[in-house]
Amino acid sequence: MKILHNRHVLRHGYLPALLSALLSACGGGGGGAQVPPTVGGQVQGFRPNTTLSLGINGFVENFSSQSYSVPLNFKFSQSFNSGDSYSVTVERHPQGQICAVTSRATGYIQSSDVTGVQVECHDTLLNDTGISRAADGSLLLPDAGDGRDAQASRLTKVGAGVLGFDFTKICSSGDVVFSDSCPITPAFPQNVWSCTRDNVTGLVWSRDSHASDASAPALLCGKTGWRRPTTHELLSIVHAGKPSGTAIDTDYFSAQPSVFLATDSYVDGTAGKVWGVDFGNLGAASGITPAAAAAASARMRWITGTAMLNDPSPAVQSYQRTPIGTDFVLVDTRRELMWLIPQNPALKTWDDAVASVAGINSVQPGGYGDWRLPDRNELDSLVLRSAKNPALDAGFYGDNATTFSQSFWTGSPYVVDSRLAWGIDFSYGDISPYTKSTSARVIYVRARVFNTP
């Protein structure tokens, strides 16, 4: 019977199949074990020579890119079994960027690799506002729900600073302050912390404020080209989330009195009034006469560096305008922001403006569903303070100057009074807290991923 059984196996071809199965089980036979599936995808807008840390199911891996314009294809080294679930998260952003998983962040593994995870990164060329939480600990939304402040624990910073701010202390000699001290040399026997570099904008500031009529130093902290700041630049260091004291990070700037700081900009481009920022009122910005500035003991803080935040010249403005029905989308390639501009921006109370965002995103204007109210720094970036009625580039408002010469809401609450929120009057460019029941006009913004429409 045994011989007959073997002949039966041979005759019907069962023995080769049995041997193949046994070899496969032992790792032989040339076919090899089935490769377990993996998870991966693509990163768009990734800044070159930086690192992005992505997590999957508790494991973290670092990825780097060599090009802005060419998307990075990535794959986690972690392998999975068919039927496993996965969740992809951003654990640490690249320096100067914020990234988000925009597609297939979660899912289940099938028999093949998951390749459709989409991550999008955008540059953060403007400082955030510092507006985060109220005195009772509640988030000050919508401002606190987005941007560098919201992602502070995941930012890659060159230096340090509260929330999304990133500052580095600089010695009189130009050296970086190390362990709270500066190197003493024959050339700098009294070498001390004298300047602060803003690692977001790249601008360098004098540590101390000075009399508004003081002359700029020829050389300080190893740098030349010291000047008065523009209004945009001075607003960039405002910490509008401080409930008391001077509206600035006093760990990186001297604890100046809560005073009005002057800029180099004149209201309407004439010498009648100078623009300034009130650091005693959380960074409200307005024009003030020279006499009033003197009476208020106005001060000034020196700055050097490329004027990234200056009023753009209308002749070189980089707005790209695309119609969407009766409205239009405007791309600001200088600051990597995309604006949704209704043909006739609606008048709304602040609460209604906040609530309107959900309705806007439900119809996905321009194909996007992540529109939001701009924070006060983003909305201020549009202001052209050398113009008036409106203080905007004509490429922005088109033939609707009257409507745009009015007040517009930001998504930034006023931290010391829950009845108020920040607004900007585009007649001239004043920034003030408004009562939330006030009617002001509304436009929307989203972050633009580099090299996308």
C-alpha positions as a Markdown table, in Angstrom:
| # | Residue | x | y | z |
|---|---|---|---|---|
| 1 | Met | 0.0 | 0.0 | 0.0 |
| 2 | Lys | 2.8 | 2.4 | 0.8 |
| 3 | Ile | 4.4 | 1.9 | -2.7 |
| 4 | Leu | 1.0 | 2.3 | -4.4 |
| 5 | His | 0.4 | 5.5 | -2.4 |
| 6 | Asn | 3.7 | 7.0 | -3.6 |
| 7 | Arg | 2.9 | 6.1 | -7.2 |
| 8 | His | -0.5 | 7.7 | -6.8 |
| 9 | Val | 1.2 | 10.9 | -5.6 |
| 10 | Leu | 3.7 | 10.9 | -8.4 |
| 11 | Arg | 1.1 | 10.1 | -11.1 |
| 12 | His | -1.2 | 13.0 | -10.1 |
| 13 | Gly | 1.6 | 15.5 | -9.6 |
| 14 | Tyr | 1.1 | 16.0 | -5.9 |
| 15 | Leu | 4.6 | 15.4 | -4.8 |
| 16 | Pro | 6.2 | 18.4 | -6.6 |
| 17 | Ala | 3.5 | 20.7 | -5.2 |
| 18 | Leu | 4.1 | 19.2 | -1.7 |
| 19 | Leu | 7.8 | 19.7 | -2.0 |
| 20 | Ser | 7.3 | 23.3 | -3.2 |
| 21 | Ala | 5.1 | 24.1 | -0.2 |
| 22 | Leu | 7.6 | 22.6 | 2.2 |
| 23 | Leu | 10.4 | 24.6 | 0.7 |
| 24 | Ser | 8.4 | 27.8 | 0.9 |
| 25 | Ala | 7.6 | 27.2 | 4.5 |
| 26 | Cys | 11.4 | 26.8 | 5.2 |
| 27 | Gly | 12.3 | 30.0 | 3.2 |
| 28 | Gly | 13.6 | 28.0 | 0.2 |
| 29 | Gly | 12.4 | 27.4 | -3.2 |
| 30 | Gly | 13.5 | 30.7 | -4.7 |
| 31 | Gly | 10.2 | 32.5 | -4.3 |
| 32 | Gly | 10.9 | 33.9 | -0.8 |
| 33 | Ala | 8.4 | 35.0 | 1.9 |
| 34 | Gln | 5.8 | 37.6 | 1.0 |
| 35 | Val | 7.1 | 41.2 | 1.6 |
| 36 | Pro | 5.0 | 42.9 | 4.3 |
| 37 | Pro | 3.2 | 46.1 | 3.2 |
| 38 | Thr | 4.5 | 49.5 | 4.0 |
| 39 | Val | 3.0 | 53.1 | 4.2 |
| 40 | Gly | 4.4 | 56.1 | 2.4 |
| 41 | Gly | 3.4 | 59.0 | 0.1 |
| 42 | Gln | 4.6 | 62.4 | -1.0 |
| 43 | Val | 5.6 | 65.7 | 0.7 |
| 44 | Gln | 5.0 | 68.9 | -1.3 |
| 45 | Gly | 6.6 | 72.3 | -0.6 |
| 46 | Phe | 9.4 | 70.9 | 1.6 |
| 47 | Arg | 12.2 | 73.4 | 2.2 |
| 48 | Pro | 15.6 | 72.0 | 1.1 |
| 49 | Asn | 18.2 | 71.1 | 3.6 |
| 50 | Thr | 15.8 | 70.9 | 6.5 |
| 51 | Thr | 14.3 | 67.9 | 8.4 |
| 52 | Leu | 10.7 | 66.8 | 8.7 |
| 53 | Ser | 9.8 | 64.3 | 11.4 |
| 54 | Leu | 6.8 | 62.2 | 10.7 |
| 55 | Gly | 5.2 | 59.7 | 13.1 |
| 56 | Ile | 3.3 | 56.5 | 12.4 |
| 57 | Asn | 1.7 | 54.5 | 15.2 |
| 58 | Gly | 4.1 | 55.8 | 17.8 |
| 59 | Phe | 7.3 | 55.4 | 15.6 |
| 60 | Val | 9.1 | 58.6 | 14.4 |
| 61 | Glu | 11.2 | 58.9 | 11.3 |
| 62 | Asn | 13.1 | 61.9 | 9.9 |
| 63 | Phe | 13.1 | 62.9 | 6.2 |
| 64 | Ser | 15.0 | 65.5 | 4.3 |
| 65 | Ser | 14.6 | 67.2 | 0.9 |
| 66 | Gln | 16.9 | 68.7 | -1.7 |
| 67 | Ser | 14.4 | 70.7 | -3.7 |
| 68 | Tyr | 11.3 | 73.0 | -3.1 |
| 69 | Ser | 9.8 | 72.3 | -6.5 |
| 70 | Val | 10.2 | 68.5 | -6.7 |
| 71 | Pro | 7.9 | 66.6 | -4.3 |
| 72 | Leu | 9.6 | 64.2 | -1.9 |
| 73 | Asn | 8.5 | 60.6 | -2.2 |
| 74 | Phe | 8.8 | 58.9 | 1.2 |
| 75 | Lys | 8.2 | 55.5 | 2.8 |
| 76 | Phe | 8.3 | 54.5 | 6.4 |
| 77 | Ser | 10.6 | 51.7 | 7.3 |
| 78 | Gln | 8.0 | 50.3 | 9.7 |
| 79 | Ser | 6.2 | 47.3 | 8.1 |
| 80 | Phe | 2.7 | 46.1 | 8.7 |
| 81 | Asn | 0.4 | 43.1 | 8.4 |
| 82 | Ser | -2.7 | 43.1 | 6.3 |
| 83 | Gly | -5.6 | 44.4 | 8.3 |
| 84 | Asp | -3.5 | 46.7 | 10.6 |
| 85 | Ser | -4.6 | 50.3 | 11.1 |
| 86 | Tyr | -2.2 | 53.2 | 10.7 |
| 87 | Ser | -2.1 | 56.9 | 11.7 |
| 88 | Val | 0.4 | 59.4 | 10.3 |
| 89 | Thr | 1.2 | 62.6 | 12.2 |
| 90 | Val | 3.7 | 65.5 | 11.9 |
| 91 | Glu | 5.9 | 65.3 | 15.0 |
| 92 | Arg | 8.4 | 68.2 | 14.2 |
| 93 | His | 8.2 | 70.7 | 11.4 |
| 94 | Pro | 11.1 | 71.8 | 9.2 |
| 95 | Gln | 12.8 | 75.0 | 10.2 |
| 96 | Gly | 10.8 | 78.0 | 9.0 |
| 97 | Gln | 7.8 | 75.8 | 7.9 |
| 98 | Ile | 4.6 | 74.2 | 9.1 |
| 99 | Cys | 3.4 | 70.9 | 7.6 |
| 100 | Ala | 0.1 | 69.0 | 7.7 |
| 101 | Val | -1.0 | 65.6 | 6.6 |
| 102 | Thr | -3.8 | 66.5 | 4.1 |
| 103 | Ser | -4.7 | 63.1 | 2.6 |
| 104 | Arg | -4.9 | 59.5 | 3.9 |
| 105 | Ala | -3.6 | 60.4 | 7.4 |
| 106 | Thr | -5.3 | 57.3 | 8.8 |
| 107 | Gly | -6.5 | 54.0 | 7.3 |
| 108 | Tyr | -6.2 | 50.3 | 7.1 |
| 109 | Ile | -3.5 | 48.2 | 5.5 |
| 110 | Gln | -4.6 | 45.8 | 2.8 |
| 111 | Ser | -2.3 | 43.3 | 1.0 |
| 112 | Ser | -0.4 | 46.0 | -0.9 |
| 113 | Asp | 1.6 | 49.1 | 0.1 |
| 114 | Val | -0.2 | 52.4 | 1.0 |
| 115 | Thr | 1.4 | 55.1 | -1.2 |
| 116 | Gly | -1.2 | 57.9 | -1.1 |
| 117 | Val | -0.3 | 59.7 | 2.2 |
| 118 | Gln | -0.1 | 63.4 | 1.3 |
| 119 | Val | 1.9 | 66.0 | 3.4 |
| 120 | Glu | 1.9 | 69.7 | 2.5 |
| 121 | Cys | 4.4 | 72.2 | 3.9 |
| 122 | His | 4.3 | 76.0 | 3.7 |
| 123 | Asp | 6.8 | 78.7 | 4.7 |
| 124 | Thr | 6.1 | 80.8 | 7.8 |
| 125 | Leu | 7.5 | 84.2 | 6.6 |
| 126 | Leu | 5.5 | 86.2 | 9.2 |
| 127 | Asn | 5.6 | 86.0 | 12.9 |
| 128 | Asp | 2.5 | 84.8 | 14.7 |
| 129 | Thr | 0.6 | 87.1 | 17.1 |
| 130 | Gly | 1.3 | 85.6 | 20.4 |
| 131 | Ile | -2.4 | 85.3 | 21.0 |
| 132 | Ser | -3.0 | 81.9 | 22.6 |
| 133 | Arg | -5.0 | 81.6 | 25.8 |
| 134 | Ala | -7.3 | 83.7 | 28.0 |
| 135 | Ala | -6.8 | 84.2 | 31.7 |
| 136 | Asp | -9.1 | 81.2 | 32.4 |
| 137 | Gly | -6.9 | 79.0 | 30.2 |
| 138 | Ser | -9.4 | 78.7 | 27.3 |
| 139 | Leu | -8.0 | 79.0 | 23.8 |
| 140 | Leu | -8.5 | 82.3 | 22.1 |
| 141 | Leu | -10.0 | 81.0 | 18.9 |
| 142 | Pro | -9.8 | 81.2 | 15.9 |
| 143 | Asp | -6.3 | 82.8 | 16.1 |
| 144 | Ala | -4.9 | 80.3 | 18.6 |
| 145 | Gly | -6.0 | 77.3 | 16.5 |
| 146 | Asp | -3.6 | 77.9 | 13.6 |
| 147 | Gly | -0.1 | 79.0 | 12.8 |
| 148 | Arg | 3.2 | 79.0 | 14.6 |
| 149 | Asp | 1.8 | 79.7 | 18.1 |
| 150 | Ala | -0.6 | 76.7 | 17.8 |
| 151 | Gln | 2.3 | 74.4 | 16.6 |
| 152 | Ala | 5.0 | 75.8 | 19.0 |
| 153 | Ser | 5.8 | 72.5 | 20.6 |
| 154 | Arg | 6.6 | 71.0 | 17.2 |
| 155 | Leu | 8.5 | 73.9 | 15.7 |
| 156 | Thr | 12.2 | 73.6 | 14.8 |
| 157 | Lys | 13.8 | 76.8 | 16.2 |
| 158 | Val | 17.2 | 78.3 | 15.7 |
| 159 | Gly | 17.0 | 80.0 | 19.1 |
| 160 | Ala | 14.1 | 80.2 | 21.5 |
| 161 | Gly | 11.2 | 82.4 | 22.5 |
| 162 | Val | 7.6 | 82.2 | 23.8 |
| 163 | Leu | 5.1 | 80.3 | 21.6 |
| 164 | Gly | 5.9 | 80.7 | 17.9 |
| 165 | Phe | 8.6 | 83.4 | 18.3 |
| 166 | Asp | 12.2 | 82.4 | 17.6 |
| 167 | Phe | 14.9 | 84.8 | 18.8 |
| 168 | Thr | 18.7 | 84.7 | 19.3 |
| 169 | Lys | 20.6 | 87.1 | 21.6 |
| 170 | Ile | 23.6 | 88.7 | 19.9 |
| 171 | Cys | 26.7 | 90.2 | 21.7 |
| 172 | Ser | 28.1 | 93.7 | 21.0 |
| 173 | Ser | 30.9 | 91.9 | 19.1 |
| 174 | Gly | 28.5 | 90.1 | 16.9 |
| 175 | Asp | 28.9 | 86.7 | 18.6 |
| 176 | Val | 25.9 | 84.7 | 19.7 |
| 177 | Val | 25.3 | 84.9 | 23.5 |
| 178 | Phe | 26.3 | 81.5 | 24.9 |
| 179 | Ser | 25.2 | 80.5 | 28.4 |
| 180 | Asp | 24.1 | 84.0 | 29.1 |
| 181 | Ser | 27.6 | 85.5 | 28.6 |
| 182 | Cys | 29.6 | 87.1 | 25.8 |
| 183 | Pro | 33.3 | 86.5 | 25.1 |
| 184 | Ile | 35.6 | 89.2 | 26.5 |
| 185 | Thr | 38.3 | 90.3 | 24.1 |
| 186 | Pro | 40.7 | 93.3 | 23.8 |
| 187 | Ala | 38.4 | 94.8 | 21.2 |
| 188 | Phe | 35.3 | 94.2 | 23.4 |
| 189 | Pro | 36.3 | 94.4 | 27.1 |
| 190 | Gln | 32.7 | 95.2 | 28.0 |
| 191 | Asn | 31.1 | 92.7 | 25.6 |
| 192 | Val | 27.4 | 92.3 | 26.5 |
| 193 | Trp | 24.1 | 91.3 | 25.0 |
| 194 | Ser | 23.1 | 94.2 | 22.8 |
| 195 | Cys | 21.0 | 92.9 | 19.9 |
| 196 | Thr | 18.4 | 90.3 | 19.2 |
| 197 | Arg | 18.0 | 88.4 | 15.9 |
| 198 | Asp | 14.5 | 87.4 | 14.8 |
| 199 | Asn | 15.0 | 84.0 | 13.2 |
| 200 | Val | 11.6 | 84.0 | 11.5 |
| 201 | Thr | 12.1 | 87.3 | 9.6 |
| 202 | Gly | 15.9 | 87.4 | 9.6 |
| 203 | Leu | 15.9 | 91.0 | 11.0 |
| 204 | Val | 18.2 | 92.1 | 13.8 |
| 205 | Trp | 17.0 | 94.5 | 16.5 |
| 206 | Ser | 18.7 | 96.6 | 19.1 |
| 207 | Arg | 18.1 | 95.2 | 22.5 |
| 208 | Asp | 17.1 | 98.6 | 23.9 |
| 209 | Ser | 14.8 | 101.3 | 22.7 |
| 210 | His | 16.1 | 104.9 | 22.2 |
| 211 | Ala | 14.9 | 108.4 | 22.1 |
| 212 | Ser | 12.9 | 108.9 | 18.9 |
| 213 | Asp | 15.3 | 111.6 | 17.6 |
| 214 | Ala | 18.4 | 109.5 | 18.3 |
| 215 | Ser | 20.9 | 108.9 | 15.5 |
| 216 | Ala | 21.4 | 105.3 | 14.2 |
| 217 | Pro | 24.7 | 103.7 | 15.2 |
| 218 | Ala | 27.3 | 103.1 | 12.5 |
| 219 | Leu | 28.2 | 99.7 | 13.8 |
| 220 | Leu | 26.5 | 97.5 | 16.4 |
| 221 | Cys | 26.7 | 93.8 | 17.1 |
| 222 | Gly | 29.0 | 93.4 | 14.1 |
| 223 | Lys | 26.4 | 94.9 | 11.7 |
| 224 | Thr | 26.0 | 98.1 | 9.7 |
| 225 | Gly | 23.0 | 99.5 | 8.0 |
| 226 | Trp | 21.0 | 100.3 | 11.2 |
| 227 | Arg | 17.8 | 102.3 | 10.5 |
| 228 | Arg | 14.3 | 102.9 | 11.8 |
| 229 | Pro | 11.8 | 100.1 | 11.3 |
| 230 | Thr | 8.8 | 100.2 | 9.0 |
| 231 | Thr | 5.4 | 99.8 | 10.6 |
| 232 | His | 5.1 | 96.2 | 9.3 |
| 233 | Glu | 8.5 | 95.3 | 10.9 |
| 234 | Leu | 7.7 | 96.9 | 14.3 |
| 235 | Leu | 4.4 | 95.0 | 14.4 |
| 236 | Ser | 6.2 | 91.7 | 13.7 |
| 237 | Ile | 7.7 | 91.6 | 17.2 |
| 238 | Val | 4.5 | 92.5 | 19.1 |
| 239 | His | 3.4 | 89.9 | 21.5 |
| 240 | Ala | -0.3 | 90.6 | 21.4 |
| 241 | Gly | -1.1 | 87.8 | 23.8 |
| 242 | Lys | 0.4 | 89.3 | 27.0 |
| 243 | Pro | -2.4 | 90.2 | 29.4 |
| 244 | Ser | -0.2 | 92.8 | 31.2 |
| 245 | Gly | 3.1 | 94.7 | 30.8 |
| 246 | Thr | 4.9 | 95.5 | 27.6 |
| 247 | Ala | 3.6 | 93.7 | 24.5 |
| 248 | Ile | 7.0 | 92.1 | 23.7 |
| 249 | Asp | 9.0 | 89.0 | 24.7 |
| 250 | Thr | 11.1 | 90.6 | 27.5 |
| 251 | Asp | 13.4 | 87.6 | 27.7 |
| 252 | Tyr | 14.8 | 88.8 | 24.3 |
| 253 | Phe | 14.2 | 92.6 | 24.5 |
| 254 | Ser | 14.9 | 95.0 | 27.3 |
| 255 | Ala | 11.9 | 95.5 | 29.6 |
| 256 | Gln | 11.2 | 98.9 | 28.1 |
| 257 | Pro | 8.3 | 101.1 | 29.5 |
| 258 | Ser | 5.0 | 100.4 | 27.9 |
| 259 | Val | 5.3 | 103.2 | 25.4 |
| 260 | Phe | 4.5 | 104.2 | 21.8 |
| 261 | Leu | 7.4 | 103.2 | 19.5 |
| 262 | Ala | 7.8 | 105.3 | 16.3 |
| 263 | Thr | 8.6 | 104.0 | 12.8 |
| 264 | Asp | 10.1 | 105.4 | 9.7 |
| 265 | Ser | 6.7 | 105.6 | 8.0 |
| 266 | Tyr | 4.5 | 108.7 | 7.6 |
| 267 | Val | 0.7 | 108.5 | 7.3 |
| 268 | Asp | -0.3 | 109.0 | 3.7 |
| 269 | Gly | 3.4 | 109.4 | 2.8 |
| 270 | Thr | 3.5 | 113.0 | 4.2 |
| 271 | Ala | 5.4 | 114.4 | 7.2 |
| 272 | Gly | 2.3 | 115.4 | 9.1 |
| 273 | Lys | 2.0 | 112.2 | 11.2 |
| 274 | Val | 4.3 | 109.3 | 11.8 |
| 275 | Trp | 3.2 | 105.7 | 12.2 |
| 276 | Gly | 3.8 | 104.1 | 15.5 |
| 277 | Val | 2.9 | 101.0 | 17.6 |
| 278 | Asp | 1.6 | 101.2 | 21.1 |
| 279 | Phe | 3.3 | 98.5 | 23.1 |
| 280 | Gly | 1.2 | 99.5 | 26.1 |
| 281 | Asn | -2.0 | 98.6 | 24.2 |
| 282 | Leu | -1.0 | 95.2 | 22.8 |
| 283 | Gly | 0.4 | 96.6 | 19.6 |
| 284 | Ala | -2.3 | 99.0 | 18.4 |
| 285 | Ala | -1.0 | 101.0 | 15.4 |
| 286 | Ser | -1.9 | 104.5 | 14.5 |
| 287 | Gly | -0.6 | 107.8 | 13.2 |
| 288 | Ile | 0.6 | 110.5 | 15.6 |
| 289 | Thr | 1.9 | 114.0 | 15.1 |
| 290 | Pro | 5.6 | 114.7 | 16.0 |
| 291 | Ala | 4.4 | 117.0 | 18.8 |
| 292 | Ala | 2.1 | 114.3 | 20.3 |
| 293 | Ala | 4.9 | 111.8 | 19.9 |
| 294 | Ala | 7.2 | 114.0 | 21.9 |
| 295 | Ala | 4.5 | 114.6 | 24.6 |
| 296 | Ala | 4.0 | 110.9 | 24.9 |
| 297 | Ser | 7.7 | 110.3 | 25.3 |
| 298 | Ala | 7.7 | 108.1 | 22.1 |
| 299 | Arg | 10.7 | 105.9 | 21.7 |
| 300 | Met | 12.3 | 104.0 | 18.8 |
| 301 | Arg | 14.1 | 100.7 | 18.3 |
| 302 | Trp | 16.9 | 100.3 | 15.7 |
| 303 | Ile | 16.8 | 97.5 | 13.1 |
| 304 | Thr | 19.1 | 96.2 | 10.4 |
| 305 | Gly | 18.6 | 93.6 | 7.7 |
| 306 | Thr | 16.8 | 93.1 | 4.4 |
| 307 | Ala | 13.4 | 94.9 | 4.5 |
| 308 | Met | 11.3 | 91.8 | 4.0 |
| 309 | Leu | 8.2 | 93.4 | 5.5 |
| 310 | Asn | 8.3 | 96.8 | 3.8 |
| 311 | Asp | 5.4 | 98.2 | 1.9 |
| 312 | Pro | 5.7 | 96.5 | -1.5 |
| 313 | Ser | 5.9 | 98.8 | -4.5 |
| 314 | Pro | 2.8 | 98.5 | -6.6 |
| 315 | Ala | 5.0 | 98.2 | -9.7 |
| 316 | Val | 6.5 | 95.0 | -8.4 |
| 317 | Gln | 3.6 | 93.6 | -6.5 |
| 318 | Ser | 3.4 | 89.8 | -6.9 |
| 319 | Tyr | -0.3 | 89.3 | -6.6 |
| 320 | Gln | -1.8 | 86.7 | -8.9 |
| 321 | Arg | -5.6 | 87.2 | -9.3 |
| 322 | Thr | -7.9 | 84.4 | -10.4 |
| 323 | Pro | -11.7 | 84.9 | -10.8 |
| 324 | Ile | -14.1 | 82.5 | -9.1 |
| 325 | Gly | -17.6 | 83.4 | -10.2 |
| 326 | Thr | -18.2 | 87.0 | -9.0 |
| 327 | Asp | -15.3 | 86.6 | -6.4 |
| 328 | Phe | -11.7 | 86.1 | -6.9 |
| 329 | Val | -8.6 | 84.3 | -5.3 |
| 330 | Leu | -5.5 | 86.4 | -4.9 |
| 331 | Val | -2.1 | 84.7 | -4.3 |
| 332 | Asp | 0.5 | 86.7 | -2.5 |
| 333 | Thr | 3.8 | 85.0 | -3.5 |
| 334 | Arg | 5.8 | 87.3 | -1.3 |
| 335 | Arg | 4.4 | 85.8 | 1.9 |
| 336 | Glu | 3.0 | 82.5 | 0.6 |
| 337 | Leu | -0.6 | 83.4 | 1.4 |
| 338 | Met | -3.7 | 82.9 | -0.7 |
| 339 | Trp | -6.7 | 85.3 | -0.2 |
| 340 | Leu | -10.4 | 84.8 | -1.0 |
| 341 | Ile | -11.8 | 88.2 | -1.9 |
| 342 | Pro | -15.5 | 88.5 | -2.3 |
| 343 | Gln | -16.5 | 91.1 | -5.0 |
| 344 | Asn | -18.4 | 92.9 | -2.2 |
| 345 | Pro | -17.1 | 91.8 | 1.2 |
| 346 | Ala | -20.0 | 91.3 | 3.6 |
| 347 | Leu | -20.5 | 93.4 | 6.7 |
| 348 | Lys | -20.7 | 91.1 | 9.8 |
| 349 | Thr | -20.3 | 91.2 | 13.5 |
| 350 | Trp | -17.1 | 89.4 | 14.7 |
| 351 | Asp | -19.1 | 86.3 | 15.9 |
| 352 | Asp | -20.8 | 86.1 | 12.6 |
| 353 | Ala | -17.5 | 86.5 | 10.7 |
| 354 | Val | -16.1 | 83.6 | 12.7 |
| 355 | Ala | -19.2 | 81.5 | 12.0 |
| 356 | Ser | -19.1 | 82.3 | 8.3 |
| 357 | Val | -15.9 | 80.3 | 7.7 |
| 358 | Ala | -17.7 | 76.9 | 7.9 |
| 359 | Gly | -20.1 | 78.0 | 5.1 |
| 360 | Ile | -17.2 | 79.2 | 2.9 |
| 361 | Asn | -15.3 | 76.0 | 3.3 |
| 362 | Ser | -18.4 | 73.9 | 2.6 |
| 363 | Val | -18.4 | 75.1 | -1.1 |
| 364 | Gln | -14.5 | 75.0 | -1.4 |
| 365 | Pro | -13.8 | 78.2 | -3.3 |
| 366 | Gly | -10.9 | 77.6 | -5.6 |
| 367 | Gly | -11.0 | 73.9 | -4.7 |
| 368 | Tyr | -9.8 | 74.5 | -1.1 |
| 369 | Gly | -11.7 | 73.8 | 2.1 |
| 370 | Asp | -9.3 | 75.3 | 4.6 |
| 371 | Trp | -10.1 | 79.0 | 4.4 |
| 372 | Arg | -10.1 | 81.0 | 7.7 |
| 373 | Leu | -10.1 | 84.5 | 9.0 |
| 374 | Pro | -6.7 | 86.1 | 8.9 |
| 375 | Asp | -4.8 | 86.9 | 12.1 |
| 376 | Arg | -3.8 | 90.5 | 12.7 |
| 377 | Asn | -0.3 | 90.1 | 11.2 |
| 378 | Glu | -1.6 | 88.5 | 8.1 |
| 379 | Leu | -4.2 | 91.1 | 7.4 |
| 380 | Asp | -1.7 | 93.9 | 8.2 |
| 381 | Ser | 0.7 | 92.4 | 5.6 |
| 382 | Leu | -1.8 | 93.7 | 3.0 |
| 383 | Val | -1.6 | 97.3 | 4.2 |
| 384 | Leu | 0.1 | 99.9 | 2.0 |
| 385 | Arg | 0.6 | 102.8 | 4.4 |
| 386 | Ser | 2.0 | 105.1 | 1.7 |
| 387 | Ala | -1.5 | 105.1 | 0.2 |
| 388 | Lys | -5.0 | 106.0 | 1.6 |
| 389 | Asn | -8.7 | 105.3 | 0.9 |
| 390 | Pro | -7.8 | 102.5 | 0.6 |
| 391 | Ala | -4.3 | 101.8 | 2.0 |
| 392 | Leu | -4.0 | 98.9 | -0.3 |
| 393 | Asp | -2.4 | 98.0 | -3.6 |
| 394 | Ala | -4.8 | 98.6 | -6.5 |
| 395 | Gly | -4.2 | 95.1 | -7.7 |
| 396 | Phe | -5.9 | 93.9 | -4.6 |
| 397 | Tyr | -9.2 | 95.9 | -4.6 |
| 398 | Gly | -9.6 | 96.5 | -8.3 |
| 399 | Asp | -12.3 | 99.1 | -9.0 |
| 400 | Asn | -13.9 | 98.8 | -5.6 |
| 401 | Ala | -12.0 | 101.4 | -3.7 |
| 402 | Thr | -14.9 | 102.6 | -1.6 |
| 403 | Thr | -15.8 | 99.2 | -0.1 |
| 404 | Phe | -12.1 | 98.5 | 0.7 |
| 405 | Ser | -11.7 | 101.9 | 2.4 |
| 406 | Gln | -13.4 | 100.5 | 5.5 |
| 407 | Ser | -12.8 | 98.3 | 8.5 |
| 408 | Phe | -12.1 | 94.6 | 8.2 |
| 409 | Trp | -12.1 | 91.9 | 10.9 |
| 410 | Thr | -9.2 | 89.7 | 11.9 |
| 411 | Gly | -9.6 | 86.4 | 13.6 |
| 412 | Ser | -7.5 | 87.7 | 16.6 |
| 413 | Pro | -9.4 | 88.3 | 19.9 |
| 414 | Tyr | -8.3 | 91.1 | 22.2 |
| 415 | Val | -6.7 | 89.2 | 25.0 |
| 416 | Val | -7.6 | 91.5 | 27.9 |
| 417 | Asp | -11.3 | 92.1 | 27.1 |
| 418 | Ser | -13.5 | 89.3 | 25.7 |
| 419 | Arg | -15.9 | 91.8 | 24.2 |
| 420 | Leu | -13.3 | 93.0 | 21.8 |
| 421 | Ala | -11.4 | 91.7 | 18.7 |
| 422 | Trp | -8.7 | 93.2 | 16.4 |
| 423 | Gly | -9.7 | 94.9 | 13.2 |
| 424 | Ile | -7.9 | 97.0 | 10.6 |
| 425 | Asp | -9.2 | 100.1 | 9.0 |
| 426 | Phe | -8.0 | 100.1 | 5.4 |
| 427 | Ser | -8.7 | 103.8 | 5.0 |
| 428 | Tyr | -5.2 | 104.5 | 6.3 |
| 429 | Gly | -4.1 | 101.2 | 8.0 |
| 430 | Asp | -4.9 | 101.7 | 11.7 |
| 431 | Ile | -5.0 | 98.6 | 13.8 |
| 432 | Ser | -7.4 | 98.8 | 16.8 |
| 433 | Pro | -9.5 | 96.6 | 19.0 |
| 434 | Tyr | -13.2 | 96.8 | 18.0 |
| 435 | Thr | -16.3 | 95.8 | 19.9 |
| 436 | Lys | -17.4 | 92.4 | 18.6 |
| 437 | Ser | -20.9 | 93.7 | 18.0 |
| 438 | Thr | -19.5 | 96.2 | 15.5 |
| 439 | Ser | -20.1 | 95.5 | 11.8 |
| 440 | Ala | -16.9 | 95.2 | 9.7 |
| 441 | Arg | -16.1 | 93.5 | 6.4 |
| 442 | Val | -14.7 | 90.0 | 6.0 |
| 443 | Ile | -12.1 | 88.4 | 3.7 |
| 444 | Tyr | -10.5 | 85.0 | 4.1 |
| 445 | Val | -7.0 | 83.5 | 3.9 |
| 446 | Arg | -5.2 | 80.2 | 3.7 |
| 447 | Ala | -1.5 | 79.2 | 3.6 |
| 448 | Arg | -0.2 | 78.5 | 0.1 |
| 449 | Val | 2.1 | 75.5 | -0.5 |
| 450 | Phe | 5.2 | 76.5 | -2.4 |
| 451 | Asn | 5.1 | 76.2 | -6.2 |
| 452 | Thr | 1.3 | 75.4 | -6.3 |
| 453 | Pro | -1.4 | 77.4 | -8.0 |
